[in-house]
């Protein structure tokens, strides 16, 4: 009996931890209903940093920038 109780309690605690981890992303999506659901602020920030670093590398290398248009 003790073993079953311990297993059930462990599974219950694991589910609570998982639900707590998942709560923040859900709350963020619900707080901004008009924003595209696939938009991820962290990825947008990383993308901007990559773009900035790339521009600096081009400046340092002395190569002229080429337009993609």
PDB file with SEQRES, HELIX, SHEET and CRYST1 records, atoms N, CA, C and O in Angstrom:
SEQRES   1 A   69  UNK UNK UNK UNK UNK UNK UNK UNK UNK UNK UNK UNK UNK          
SEQRES   2 A   69  UNK UNK UNK UNK UNK UNK UNK UNK UNK UNK UNK UNK UNK          
SEQRES   3 A   69  UNK UNK UNK UNK UNK UNK UNK UNK UNK UNK UNK UNK UNK          
SEQRES   4 A   69  UNK UNK UNK UNK UNK UNK UNK UNK UNK UNK UNK UNK UNK          
SEQRES   5 A   69  UNK UNK UNK UNK UNK UNK UNK UNK UNK UNK UNK UNK UNK          
SEQRES   6 A   69  UNK UNK UNK UNK                                              
HELIX    1 AA1 UNK A    2  UNK A   31  1                                  30    
HELIX    2 AA2 UNK A   41  UNK A   61  1                                  21    
CRYST1    1.000    1.000    1.000  90.00  90.00  90.00 P 1           1          
ATOM      1  N   UNK A   1       0.825  -1.197   0.000  1.00  0.00           N  
ATOM      2  CA  UNK A   1       0.000   0.000   0.000  1.00  0.00           C  
ATOM      3  C   UNK A   1       0.865   1.254   0.000  1.00  0.00           C  
ATOM      4  O   UNK A   1       0.576   2.209  -0.721  1.00  0.00           O  
ATOM      5  N   UNK A   2       1.919   1.257   0.800  1.00  0.00           N  
ATOM      6  CA  UNK A   2       2.788   2.433   0.900  1.00  0.00           C  
ATOM      7  C   UNK A   2       3.422   2.751  -0.454  1.00  0.00           C  
ATOM      8  O   UNK A   2       3.512   3.919  -0.832  1.00  0.00           O  
ATOM      9  N   UNK A   3       3.861   1.730  -1.183  1.00  0.00           N  
ATOM     10  CA  UNK A   3       4.516   1.932  -2.480  1.00  0.00           C  
ATOM     11  C   UNK A   3       3.565   2.593  -3.465  1.00  0.00           C  
ATOM     12  O   UNK A   3       3.957   3.531  -4.158  1.00  0.00           O  
ATOM     13  N   UNK A   4       2.331   2.128  -3.542  1.00  0.00           N  
ATOM     14  CA  UNK A   4       1.352   2.699  -4.461  1.00  0.00           C  
ATOM     15  C   UNK A   4       1.069   4.157  -4.121  1.00  0.00           C  
ATOM     16  O   UNK A   4       0.950   4.997  -5.013  1.00  0.00           O  
ATOM     17  N   UNK A   5       0.965   4.447  -2.859  1.00  0.00           N  
ATOM     18  CA  UNK A   5       0.715   5.820  -2.428  1.00  0.00           C  
ATOM     19  C   UNK A   5       1.873   6.735  -2.823  1.00  0.00           C  
ATOM     20  O   UNK A   5       1.659   7.867  -3.257  1.00  0.00           O  
ATOM     21  N   UNK A   6       3.078   6.244  -2.672  1.00  0.00           N  
ATOM     22  CA  UNK A   6       4.256   7.033  -3.020  1.00  0.00           C  
ATOM     23  C   UNK A   6       4.321   7.292  -4.526  1.00  0.00           C  
ATOM     24  O   UNK A   6       4.656   8.397  -4.954  1.00  0.00           O  
ATOM     25  N   UNK A   7       4.004   6.285  -5.318  1.00  0.00           N  
ATOM     26  CA  UNK A   7       4.017   6.431  -6.781  1.00  0.00           C  
ATOM     27  C   UNK A   7       2.959   7.437  -7.220  1.00  0.00           C  
ATOM     28  O   UNK A   7       3.225   8.302  -8.054  1.00  0.00           O  
ATOM     29  N   UNK A   8       1.777   7.323  -6.664  1.00  0.00           N  
ATOM     30  CA  UNK A   8       0.688   8.246  -7.007  1.00  0.00           C  
ATOM     31  C   UNK A   8       1.064   9.674  -6.629  1.00  0.00           C  
ATOM     32  O   UNK A   8       0.831  10.606  -7.399  1.00  0.00           O  
ATOM     33  N   UNK A   9       1.642   9.842  -5.452  1.00  0.00           N  
ATOM     34  CA  UNK A   9       2.046  11.184  -5.009  1.00  0.00           C  
ATOM     35  C   UNK A   9       3.134  11.763  -5.917  1.00  0.00           C  
ATOM     36  O   UNK A   9       3.098  12.949  -6.244  1.00  0.00           O  
ATOM     37  N   UNK A  10       4.088  10.944  -6.322  1.00  0.00           N  
ATOM     38  CA  UNK A  10       5.160  11.393  -7.218  1.00  0.00           C  
ATOM     39  C   UNK A  10       4.594  11.814  -8.569  1.00  0.00           C  
ATOM     40  O   UNK A  10       4.962  12.862  -9.099  1.00  0.00           O  
ATOM     41  N   UNK A  11       3.706  11.006  -9.125  1.00  0.00           N  
ATOM     42  CA  UNK A  11       3.084  11.356 -10.409  1.00  0.00           C  
ATOM     43  C   UNK A  11       2.275  12.644 -10.293  1.00  0.00           C  
ATOM     44  O   UNK A  11       2.305  13.497 -11.180  1.00  0.00           O  
ATOM     45  N   UNK A  12       1.556  12.765  -9.188  1.00  0.00           N  
ATOM     46  CA  UNK A  12       0.757  13.976  -8.954  1.00  0.00           C  
ATOM     47  C   UNK A  12       1.658  15.205  -8.890  1.00  0.00           C  
ATOM     48  O   UNK A  12       1.357  16.223  -9.513  1.00  0.00           O  
ATOM     49  N   UNK A  13       2.749  15.125  -8.153  1.00  0.00           N  
ATOM     50  CA  UNK A  13       3.673  16.257  -8.036  1.00  0.00           C  
ATOM     51  C   UNK A  13       4.314  16.593  -9.381  1.00  0.00           C  
ATOM     52  O   UNK A  13       4.518  17.766  -9.695  1.00  0.00           O  
ATOM     53  N   UNK A  14       4.632  15.568 -10.177  1.00  0.00           N  
ATOM     54  CA  UNK A  14       5.196  15.810 -11.505  1.00  0.00           C  
ATOM     55  C   UNK A  14       4.206  16.543 -12.401  1.00  0.00           C  
ATOM     56  O   UNK A  14       4.587  17.447 -13.144  1.00  0.00           O  
ATOM     57  N   UNK A  15       2.955  16.159 -12.330  1.00  0.00           N  
ATOM     58  CA  UNK A  15       1.928  16.839 -13.141  1.00  0.00           C  
ATOM     59  C   UNK A  15       1.720  18.281 -12.688  1.00  0.00           C  
ATOM     60  O   UNK A  15       1.497  19.166 -13.515  1.00  0.00           O  
ATOM     61  N   UNK A  16       1.789  18.515 -11.409  1.00  0.00           N  
ATOM     62  CA  UNK A  16       1.661  19.886 -10.903  1.00  0.00           C  
ATOM     63  C   UNK A  16       2.824  20.738 -11.406  1.00  0.00           C  
ATOM     64  O   UNK A  16       2.616  21.875 -11.829  1.00  0.00           O  
ATOM     65  N   UNK A  17       4.045  20.203 -11.366  1.00  0.00           N  
ATOM     66  CA  UNK A  17       5.213  20.944 -11.860  1.00  0.00           C  
ATOM     67  C   UNK A  17       5.073  21.250 -13.341  1.00  0.00           C  
ATOM     68  O   UNK A  17       5.366  22.363 -13.777  1.00  0.00           O  
ATOM     69  N   UNK A  18       4.627  20.273 -14.117  1.00  0.00           N  
ATOM     70  CA  UNK A  18       4.463  20.482 -15.560  1.00  0.00           C  
ATOM     71  C   UNK A  18       3.393  21.537 -15.845  1.00  0.00           C  
ATOM     72  O   UNK A  18       3.574  22.391 -16.712  1.00  0.00           O  
ATOM     73  N   UNK A  19       2.288  21.474 -15.118  1.00  0.00           N  
ATOM     74  CA  UNK A  19       1.223  22.463 -15.307  1.00  0.00           C  
ATOM     75  C   UNK A  19       1.704  23.862 -14.950  1.00  0.00           C  
ATOM     76  O   UNK A  19       1.344  24.830 -15.620  1.00  0.00           O  
ATOM     77  N   UNK A  20       2.507  23.976 -13.909  1.00  0.00           N  
ATOM     78  CA  UNK A  20       3.048  25.269 -13.507  1.00  0.00           C  
ATOM     79  C   UNK A  20       3.981  25.817 -14.575  1.00  0.00           C  
ATOM     80  O   UNK A  20       3.946  27.012 -14.870  1.00  0.00           O  
ATOM     81  N   UNK A  21       4.817  24.958 -15.161  1.00  0.00           N  
ATOM     82  CA  UNK A  21       5.712  25.395 -16.240  1.00  0.00           C  
ATOM     83  C   UNK A  21       4.929  25.852 -17.461  1.00  0.00           C  
ATOM     84  O   UNK A  21       5.330  26.806 -18.128  1.00  0.00           O  
ATOM     85  N   UNK A  22       3.834  25.195 -17.759  1.00  0.00           N  
ATOM     86  CA  UNK A  22       3.048  25.519 -18.950  1.00  0.00           C  
ATOM     87  C   UNK A  22       2.125  26.709 -18.743  1.00  0.00           C  
ATOM     88  O   UNK A  22       1.610  27.265 -19.713  1.00  0.00           O  
ATOM     89  N   UNK A  23       1.907  27.109 -17.500  1.00  0.00           N  
ATOM     90  CA  UNK A  23       0.955  28.175 -17.218  1.00  0.00           C  
ATOM     91  C   UNK A  23       1.420  29.518 -17.774  1.00  0.00           C  
ATOM     92  O   UNK A  23       0.609  30.249 -18.342  1.00  0.00           O  
ATOM     93  N   UNK A  24       2.688  29.862 -17.633  1.00  0.00           N  
ATOM     94  CA  UNK A  24       3.175  31.162 -18.073  1.00  0.00           C  
ATOM     95  C   UNK A  24       2.979  31.374 -19.571  1.00  0.00           C  
ATOM     96  O   UNK A  24       2.440  32.412 -19.952  1.00  0.00           O  
ATOM     97  N   UNK A  25       3.387  30.449 -20.441  1.00  0.00           N  
ATOM     98  CA  UNK A  25       3.145  30.684 -21.870  1.00  0.00           C  
ATOM     99  C   UNK A  25       1.669  30.850 -22.201  1.00  0.00           C  
ATOM    100  O   UNK A  25       1.318  31.669 -23.050  1.00  0.00           O  
ATOM    101  N   UNK A  26       0.802  30.090 -21.549  1.00  0.00           N  
ATOM    102  CA  UNK A  26      -0.631  30.209 -21.810  1.00  0.00           C  
ATOM    103  C   UNK A  26      -1.128  31.573 -21.367  1.00  0.00           C  
ATOM    104  O   UNK A  26      -1.893  32.220 -22.082  1.00  0.00           O  
ATOM    105  N   UNK A  27      -0.700  32.011 -20.193  1.00  0.00           N  
ATOM    106  CA  UNK A  27      -1.119  33.330 -19.698  1.00  0.00           C  
ATOM    107  C   UNK A  27      -0.622  34.443 -20.609  1.00  0.00           C  
ATOM    108  O   UNK A  27      -1.340  35.415 -20.844  1.00  0.00           O  
ATOM    109  N   UNK A  28       0.591  34.315 -21.124  1.00  0.00           N  
ATOM    110  CA  UNK A  28       1.109  35.333 -22.028  1.00  0.00           C  
ATOM    111  C   UNK A  28       0.306  35.395 -23.318  1.00  0.00           C  
ATOM    112  O   UNK A  28       0.008  36.482 -23.813  1.00  0.00           O  
ATOM    113  N   UNK A  29      -0.047  34.236 -23.866  1.00  0.00           N  
ATOM    114  CA  UNK A  29      -0.850  34.220 -25.092  1.00  0.00           C  
ATOM    115  C   UNK A  29      -2.221  34.817 -24.853  1.00  0.00           C  
ATOM    116  O   UNK A  29      -2.732  35.555 -25.695  1.00  0.00           O  
ATOM    117  N   UNK A  30      -2.823  34.510 -23.716  1.00  0.00           N  
ATOM    118  CA  UNK A  30      -4.155  35.032 -23.411  1.00  0.00           C  
ATOM    119  C   UNK A  30      -4.131  36.526 -23.138  1.00  0.00           C  
ATOM    120  O   UNK A  30      -5.117  37.216 -23.396  1.00  0.00           O  
ATOM    121  N   UNK A  31      -3.028  37.032 -22.626  1.00  0.00           N  
ATOM    122  CA  UNK A  31      -2.918  38.455 -22.299  1.00  0.00           C  
ATOM    123  C   UNK A  31      -2.813  39.308 -23.553  1.00  0.00           C  
ATOM    124  O   UNK A  31      -3.099  40.505 -23.509  1.00  0.00           O  
ATOM    125  N   UNK A  32      -2.409  38.714 -24.669  1.00  0.00           N  
ATOM    126  CA  UNK A  32      -2.238  39.469 -25.918  1.00  0.00           C  
ATOM    127  C   UNK A  32      -3.002  38.773 -27.039  1.00  0.00           C  
ATOM    128  O   UNK A  32      -2.394  38.164 -27.919  1.00  0.00           O  
ATOM    129  N   UNK A  33      -4.344  38.860 -27.013  1.00  0.00           N  
ATOM    130  CA  UNK A  33      -5.145  38.112 -27.981  1.00  0.00           C  
ATOM    131  C   UNK A  33      -4.983  38.585 -29.424  1.00  0.00           C  
ATOM    132  O   UNK A  33      -5.182  37.794 -30.346  1.00  0.00           O  
ATOM    133  N   UNK A  34      -4.630  39.846 -29.647  1.00  0.00           N  
ATOM    134  CA  UNK A  34      -4.512  40.366 -31.008  1.00  0.00           C  
ATOM    135  C   UNK A  34      -3.185  40.048 -31.666  1.00  0.00           C  
ATOM    136  O   UNK A  34      -3.028  40.265 -32.868  1.00  0.00           O  
ATOM    137  N   UNK A  35      -2.240  39.546 -30.919  1.00  0.00           N  
ATOM    138  CA  UNK A  35      -0.907  39.267 -31.445  1.00  0.00           C  
ATOM    139  C   UNK A  35      -0.896  37.884 -32.070  1.00  0.00           C  
ATOM    140  O   UNK A  35      -1.493  36.941 -31.552  1.00  0.00           O  
ATOM    141  N   UNK A  36      -0.209  37.788 -33.187  1.00  0.00           N  
ATOM    142  CA  UNK A  36      -0.078  36.492 -33.859  1.00  0.00           C  
ATOM    143  C   UNK A  36       0.464  35.455 -32.882  1.00  0.00           C  
ATOM    144  O   UNK A  36       1.444  35.709 -32.183  1.00  0.00           O  
ATOM    145  N   UNK A  37      -0.169  34.294 -32.833  1.00  0.00           N  
ATOM    146  CA  UNK A  37       0.205  33.271 -31.855  1.00  0.00           C  
ATOM    147  C   UNK A  37       1.599  32.701 -32.098  1.00  0.00           C  
ATOM    148  O   UNK A  37       2.220  32.182 -31.171  1.00  0.00           O  
ATOM    149  N   UNK A  38       2.095  32.788 -33.315  1.00  0.00           N  
ATOM    150  CA  UNK A  38       3.414  32.236 -33.586  1.00  0.00           C  
ATOM    151  C   UNK A  38       4.532  33.230 -33.251  1.00  0.00           C  
ATOM    152  O   UNK A  38       5.708  32.871 -33.317  1.00  0.00           O  
ATOM    153  N   UNK A  39       4.192  34.455 -32.897  1.00  0.00           N  
ATOM    154  CA  UNK A  39       5.201  35.457 -32.538  1.00  0.00           C  
ATOM    155  C   UNK A  39       5.814  35.109 -31.196  1.00  0.00           C  
ATOM    156  O   UNK A  39       5.102  34.879 -30.218  1.00  0.00           O  
ATOM    157  N   UNK A  40       7.131  35.073 -31.154  1.00  0.00           N  
ATOM    158  CA  UNK A  40       7.838  34.755 -29.923  1.00  0.00           C  
ATOM    159  C   UNK A  40       8.807  35.900 -29.636  1.00  0.00           C  
ATOM    160  O   UNK A  40       9.785  36.070 -30.365  1.00  0.00           O  
ATOM    161  N   UNK A  41       8.556  36.689 -28.588  1.00  0.00           N  
ATOM    162  CA  UNK A  41       9.406  37.841 -28.292  1.00  0.00           C  
ATOM    163  C   UNK A  41      10.875  37.477 -28.103  1.00  0.00           C  
ATOM    164  O   UNK A  41      11.753  38.231 -28.523  1.00  0.00           O  
ATOM    165  N   UNK A  42      11.152  36.350 -27.486  1.00  0.00           N  
ATOM    166  CA  UNK A  42      12.548  35.951 -27.269  1.00  0.00           C  
ATOM    167  C   UNK A  42      13.240  35.694 -28.599  1.00  0.00           C  
ATOM    168  O   UNK A  42      14.381  36.113 -28.796  1.00  0.00           O  
ATOM    169  N   UNK A  43      12.562  35.011 -29.512  1.00  0.00           N  
ATOM    170  CA  UNK A  43      13.154  34.755 -30.824  1.00  0.00           C  
ATOM    171  C   UNK A  43      13.310  36.050 -31.625  1.00  0.00           C  
ATOM    172  O   UNK A  43      14.279  36.215 -32.366  1.00  0.00           O  
ATOM    173  N   UNK A  44      12.360  36.959 -31.472  1.00  0.00           N  
ATOM    174  CA  UNK A  44      12.477  38.248 -32.156  1.00  0.00           C  
ATOM    175  C   UNK A  44      13.699  39.006 -31.647  1.00  0.00           C  
ATOM    176  O   UNK A  44      14.426  39.609 -32.437  1.00  0.00           O  
ATOM    177  N   UNK A  45      13.929  38.982 -30.349  1.00  0.00           N  
ATOM    178  CA  UNK A  45      15.088  39.651 -29.766  1.00  0.00           C  
ATOM    179  C   UNK A  45      16.374  39.027 -30.292  1.00  0.00           C  
ATOM    180  O   UNK A  45      17.303  39.740 -30.671  1.00  0.00           O  
ATOM    181  N   UNK A  46      16.431  37.695 -30.316  1.00  0.00           N  
ATOM    182  CA  UNK A  46      17.621  37.006 -30.824  1.00  0.00           C  
ATOM    183  C   UNK A  46      17.858  37.369 -32.293  1.00  0.00           C  
ATOM    184  O   UNK A  46      18.994  37.610 -32.701  1.00  0.00           O  
ATOM    185  N   UNK A  47      16.789  37.408 -33.078  1.00  0.00           N  
ATOM    186  CA  UNK A  47      16.919  37.765 -34.494  1.00  0.00           C  
ATOM    187  C   UNK A  47      17.494  39.161 -34.674  1.00  0.00           C  
ATOM    188  O   UNK A  47      18.335  39.381 -35.546  1.00  0.00           O  
ATOM    189  N   UNK A  48      17.048  40.098 -33.859  1.00  0.00           N  
ATOM    190  CA  UNK A  48      17.585  41.465 -33.939  1.00  0.00           C  
ATOM    191  C   UNK A  48      19.062  41.494 -33.585  1.00  0.00           C  
ATOM    192  O   UNK A  48      19.843  42.189 -34.235  1.00  0.00           O  
ATOM    193  N   UNK A  49      19.454  40.747 -32.560  1.00  0.00           N  
ATOM    194  CA  UNK A  49      20.871  40.703 -32.182  1.00  0.00           C  
ATOM    195  C   UNK A  49      21.717  40.082 -33.294  1.00  0.00           C  
ATOM    196  O   UNK A  49      22.815  40.565 -33.570  1.00  0.00           O  
ATOM    197  N   UNK A  50      21.227  39.029 -33.931  1.00  0.00           N  
ATOM    198  CA  UNK A  50      21.963  38.398 -35.031  1.00  0.00           C  
ATOM    199  C   UNK A  50      22.135  39.388 -36.178  1.00  0.00           C  
ATOM    200  O   UNK A  50      23.205  39.470 -36.782  1.00  0.00           O  
ATOM    201  N   UNK A  51      21.085  40.133 -36.470  1.00  0.00           N  
ATOM    202  CA  UNK A  51      21.149  41.131 -37.538  1.00  0.00           C  
ATOM    203  C   UNK A  51      22.180  42.217 -37.203  1.00  0.00           C  
ATOM    204  O   UNK A  51      22.968  42.617 -38.059  1.00  0.00           O  
ATOM    205  N   UNK A  52      22.166  42.683 -35.964  1.00  0.00           N  
ATOM    206  CA  UNK A  52      23.120  43.713 -35.541  1.00  0.00           C  
ATOM    207  C   UNK A  52      24.564  43.205 -35.627  1.00  0.00           C  
ATOM    208  O   UNK A  52      25.448  43.907 -36.118  1.00  0.00           O  
ATOM    209  N   UNK A  53      24.787  41.997 -35.153  1.00  0.00           N  
ATOM    210  CA  UNK A  53      26.134  41.424 -35.203  1.00  0.00           C  
ATOM    211  C   UNK A  53      26.585  41.248 -36.644  1.00  0.00           C  
ATOM    212  O   UNK A  53      27.739  41.528 -36.969  1.00  0.00           O  
ATOM    213  N   UNK A  54      25.695  40.791 -37.506  1.00  0.00           N  
ATOM    214  CA  UNK A  54      26.031  40.639 -38.925  1.00  0.00           C  
ATOM    215  C   UNK A  54      26.411  41.960 -39.563  1.00  0.00           C  
ATOM    216  O   UNK A  54      27.360  42.026 -40.345  1.00  0.00           O  
ATOM    217  N   UNK A  55      25.676  43.014 -39.233  1.00  0.00           N  
ATOM    218  CA  UNK A  55      25.999  44.340 -39.777  1.00  0.00           C  
ATOM    219  C   UNK A  55      27.376  44.808 -39.308  1.00  0.00           C  
ATOM    220  O   UNK A  55      28.134  45.393 -40.081  1.00  0.00           O  
ATOM    221  N   UNK A  56      27.693  44.552 -38.050  1.00  0.00           N  
ATOM    222  CA  UNK A  56      29.007  44.950 -37.527  1.00  0.00           C  
ATOM    223  C   UNK A  56      30.130  44.165 -38.200  1.00  0.00           C  
ATOM    224  O   UNK A  56      31.196  44.714 -38.478  1.00  0.00           O  
ATOM    225  N   UNK A  57      29.892  42.891 -38.458  1.00  0.00           N  
ATOM    226  CA  UNK A  57      30.908  42.078 -39.140  1.00  0.00           C  
ATOM    227  C   UNK A  57      31.166  42.628 -40.538  1.00  0.00           C  
ATOM    228  O   UNK A  57      32.314  42.701 -40.976  1.00  0.00           O  
ATOM    229  N   UNK A  58      30.111  43.011 -41.233  1.00  0.00           N  
ATOM    230  CA  UNK A  58      30.276  43.589 -42.572  1.00  0.00           C  
ATOM    231  C   UNK A  58      31.069  44.889 -42.487  1.00  0.00           C  
ATOM    232  O   UNK A  58      31.942  45.143 -43.317  1.00  0.00           O  
ATOM    233  N   UNK A  59      30.763  45.721 -41.473  1.00  0.00           N  
ATOM    234  CA  UNK A  59      31.506  46.979 -41.292  1.00  0.00           C  
ATOM    235  C   UNK A  59      32.988  46.706 -41.056  1.00  0.00           C  
ATOM    236  O   UNK A  59      33.852  47.333 -41.669  1.00  0.00           O  
ATOM    237  N   UNK A  60      33.268  45.770 -40.165  1.00  0.00           N  
ATOM    238  CA  UNK A  60      34.653  45.461 -39.827  1.00  0.00           C  
ATOM    239  C   UNK A  60      35.415  44.898 -41.016  1.00  0.00           C  
ATOM    240  O   UNK A  60      36.596  45.194 -41.199  1.00  0.00           O  
ATOM    241  N   UNK A  61      34.749  44.095 -41.815  1.00  0.00           N  
ATOM    242  CA  UNK A  61      35.421  43.453 -42.943  1.00  0.00           C  
ATOM    243  C   UNK A  61      35.712  44.434 -44.080  1.00  0.00           C  
ATOM    244  O   UNK A  61      36.544  44.159 -44.945  1.00  0.00           O  
ATOM    245  N   UNK A  62      35.026  45.576 -44.074  1.00  0.00           N  
ATOM    246  CA  UNK A  62      35.251  46.576 -45.099  1.00  0.00           C  
ATOM    247  C   UNK A  62      34.550  46.263 -46.415  1.00  0.00           C  
ATOM    248  O   UNK A  62      34.752  46.976 -47.398  1.00  0.00           O  
ATOM    249  N   UNK A  63      33.752  45.239 -46.456  1.00  0.00           N  
ATOM    250  CA  UNK A  63      33.018  44.863 -47.666  1.00  0.00           C  
ATOM    251  C   UNK A  63      31.781  45.769 -47.769  1.00  0.00           C  
ATOM    252  O   UNK A  63      31.146  46.060 -46.755  1.00  0.00           O  
ATOM    253  N   UNK A  64      31.445  46.203 -48.952  1.00  0.00           N  
ATOM    254  CA  UNK A  64      30.219  47.007 -49.108  1.00  0.00           C  
ATOM    255  C   UNK A  64      28.986  46.133 -48.877  1.00  0.00           C  
ATOM    256  O   UNK A  64      28.960  44.952 -49.221  1.00  0.00           O  
ATOM    257  N   UNK A  65      27.977  46.750 -48.288  1.00  0.00           N  
ATOM    258  CA  UNK A  65      26.733  46.003 -48.063  1.00  0.00           C  
ATOM    259  C   UNK A  65      26.014  45.796 -49.386  1.00  0.00           C  
ATOM    260  O   UNK A  65      25.980  46.689 -50.233  1.00  0.00           O  
ATOM    261  N   UNK A  66      25.449  44.630 -49.551  1.00  0.00           N  
ATOM    262  CA  UNK A  66      24.680  44.334 -50.758  1.00  0.00           C  
ATOM    263  C   UNK A  66      23.208  44.262 -50.379  1.00  0.00           C  
ATOM    264  O   UNK A  66      22.835  43.618 -49.398  1.00  0.00           O  
ATOM    265  N   UNK A  67      22.391  44.923 -51.160  1.00  0.00           N  
ATOM    266  CA  UNK A  67      20.982  44.928 -50.892  1.00  0.00           C  
ATOM    267  C   UNK A  67      20.361  43.629 -51.404  1.00  0.00           C  
ATOM    268  O   UNK A  67      20.755  43.118 -52.452  1.00  0.00           O  
ATOM    269  N   UNK A  68      19.401  43.103 -50.668  1.00  0.00           N  
ATOM    270  CA  UNK A  68      18.714  41.896 -51.091  1.00  0.00           C  
ATOM    271  C   UNK A  68      17.578  42.202 -52.057  1.00  0.00           C  
ATOM    272  O   UNK A  68      16.967  41.285 -52.606  1.00  0.00           O  
ATOM    273  N   UNK A  69      17.288  43.489 -52.271  1.00  0.00           N  
ATOM    274  CA  UNK A  69      16.176  43.856 -53.162  1.00  0.00           C  
ATOM    275  C   UNK A  69      16.535  43.671 -54.579  1.00  0.00           C  
ATOM    276  O   UNK A  69      15.718  43.931 -55.462  1.00  0.00           O  
TER     277      UNK A  69                                                      
END                                                                             
